Amino acid sequence: MTKAEFLEAFQDVLQRDDAVSETEVLADMDEWDSLSKMATMAYFKGHFGIAITLDQLGKLEKVSDLIALAGNNIK
């Protein structure tokens, strides 16, 4: 998966109309709430086989941190 494909998929996970950039601060997004965090956890488990916790998500600051968390799954 490319970064662009991930950003588009993450936009869908957030159910957001506007495009997502990797430099955006997660806490500044209106859509970044408990439901979208759970959806992000499910997405990572389903698409990458990576189990992440709410605690891990709480430590992330930017969308780029999610990309880094995906590791080699995103090129």
Helices and strands as residue ranges (DSSP letters): H 3-14, G 26-28, H 34-48, H 54-59, H 63-70, G 71-73
